[in-house]
Amino acid sequence: MAGELGLDAQVLVDVGRLREALGAFDTGAARAARSWQRRLSDVGGQSATPGEVAFLDLKSTFDALVRSEDRLLSPKELIPHRRQALAALDALDELVDAAARVARYQQAALDDLIRTGSLFIPLRDLASTSLPFSSRRVLHLGSSSRWTRTSIAMYFSELTDTLAKSAAHLSIAADVARGLSGTTHHRRPIGDKYARMMPPPLATRRLFVAESTGFPDQGPEPISPGR
């Protein structure tokens, strides 16, 4: 659609780079989700935490924009004019930048959770090493599952590495999206301290994304990567 909308060839190149970076992030996000389940005992299912509610609201609104009944809209239906194309690039800039921020917050939150010994691992993983664990608390989550908390960072290396790579891919995507929308040299507002230079396309929608989890016992309160 770039040619028909009067967008130059560089836009096509940059959109290709953006898709590649987001595709790599998507692969990493699926890997991180599996790792969270193996390291956090994700047995609570969907929750009503603010982050998850915001994500479901955003997903519902997005689906309403890009779908008609059970099919995705074609590019020509979704972006019929140059004005819509430029608005879509602005929306991409906002969304990808928000996602990159969340990824960095997740990394910081994970580091803190590990340091404070707030995460769980299967007891068999701890027992398979030569490190002592007899003095560590064991949490029973059912007749066939045994979990324990630990602050030993080596048991979370898969998760920390995956989140680091995912954050790096999102950072690349955010840089490309800023170039496409023309906001490369603009200062991003943090909180309420700075005013935006122009109204964002999705100003009225919440952009915080997080996955949540919970435990059905009297152990720690439910933990989400967005905390």
Disulfide bonds with the S-S distance in Angstrom:
none
